[in-house]
Amino acid sequence: MRGKIGMSGGEIAGLMGVTALLAGSAGAGIALSVSRYRFRIRAEEQRREAWTRWLAGRLALSRAVLSLAAAMRALRGLDRTDPLWNLHREELRRARRAVRRARSRTEQAEAALIARINDDEIVERLRRLPCPSSETLRRAAEGSASDWHALREELRRLDDQAVELVHRGAMNAGGRMARNLLGAL
């Protein structure tokens, strides 16, 4: 077999085996990258959903607090013998339940959100964002129109802070998502 250039059957089979192993490992690497990419996308979607639930809870809490203050104001000037007293009292009960429900939902959404955030600064700002105080609520219910206006302004300010925090958190999440996409390629 002097002059014959070629491979034996065993060598060809061995080369095919090595080629198959290399192709399989490349395929596994691609599958792993795709799997990681999908996991990151799913995590970002869950993070966005958590931000959305938290913001919806904060805004619902603001509306419920405003309704509670309005119900307290309406009941304040009525005598128990007034036919509207029972109606306003029931409205006050509903408003208190709505505040408790909104506060509970917001706290649950905040806990879920904190579990998904990796940025300590955002978590700290989230925890420091105050809820309307009961003293402010009481002043608005018992006080003058300027106290009522102060409550509305405080709620608006808190809502704006919540929206700004969501925007900042989403910007951070968007930057992470871009890095994750580049890392998966």
SULMOZI-V198734 format. One record per helix or strand of 3 or more residues. SS is the DSSP state (helix for helix, strand for strand). FROM is the first residue (numbers start at 1). LEN is the number of residues. Records with the same first field share a line. If there is no record, write none. Layout:
# SULMOZI-V198734
SS: FROM-LEN  FROM-LEN
This chain:
# SULMOZI-V198734
helix: 9-68  85-32  120-9  134-9  145-40
